[in-house]
């Protein structure tokens, strides 16, 4: 039996610098990242409300973006804070978090 489609899940996502309702987090169909996979991401685990090696993950995210010639328009601290705030806003203690950055229409 199929689960609930991702676009129908509840909660909030940190998207373009602010929290939005899960279903309102959308990108354009012609986004460069969608067509050419020009994106970077990290997979982070939280245990008992603490994200394991958060700073190391975020630094690697920025390094990966730099390697692809991408500029993430936030600081490392802002991304770290957003990851922590996401856990808090969702009421999660043990979770998987996936920060993603992609090229948009500016290409």
N, C-alpha and C positions, 0 to 999 in steps of 0.2 A: 504494500500500500504506500502510495506517495505521501510525503510529508507536506507541510505548508510551504508554498512557494516563498522564496526569499523576499520578494517585494511585498508580501503580505504579513511578514513578521512584525511584531511590535517593538517599541523601544526607540532609542535615539542613536544617531551616528554623528561623530564629529566630522563635519564636511565643510571644506572651504573656510575653516576658522571658527565655526560655530556649531552648536548642536542643532540638528534638525530631526524631525520625525523620520523614522526608518524609511517609510514609503516615499518621502520627499527628497531623498538623496539620489539625484539623477545626474547622468552625464549625457551629452549630446551624442547621437548615433555616429557622427562624423569625427568624434574625438580621435586624435592621432594615436593615443594609447590603446584604443580599441582596435584600430585597423592594423597597427604595426607592432603591437605588444611593447610599446615604449613606456614601460612602467617599472617601478621598483617596489619591493615590499619586504616586510619582515614578519616573521611568525613568533609571537611572544606568549609565554605562559605566565599566568598569575596563580600563585599559591597563597591561600589565606590572605588575599587582598594585596599581596606584594608581587610586582612584576619582576620575574627573574632576569637579572642582568639588563635592566631597562636601558641604562645609558649606553652599554655596549651595542645593543640592538639598534638604538637610534643613530649612533655614530656610524654603524655599518649601512643603515638606510641612506644617510647623507653621502657616504663614500660611494655607494652604488649609483646614486643619482649623479654625482660628479663624474663618475666613470662614463656615464651615458651622455654627458654634456647637459644634464638637467639641473635646474636651480629650484630647490624647494623653497617656497616663499615664507617659510617659518624658521625659527631658530630651533636648535636641538632641544633647548629648554621648553619651548612651546609644544613641541611634539611629545616630549616626556610628560608634560602637564596634561596634555589632551588624553594621553593613554590612561593616566591615573584618574582623570575626571570621568572618562568613559566607564571605568570600573565602578566608580562611586555612583554615577547617574543611573547605571543599569542595576545597581545593587548586587554586583558580582564579587565573589571572593576567589573562586577557582574558575579560571576562564582562559580562553585563547583569544589573543588580540592580534589583528593584522593591519598595521599601518601601511597604507598604499599611497604612492605618489605617481602621477602619470602626466604625460604631455597632453595638453589640451588643444584648443583651436589656434594657439599662437604659432604653430608650426606651419 
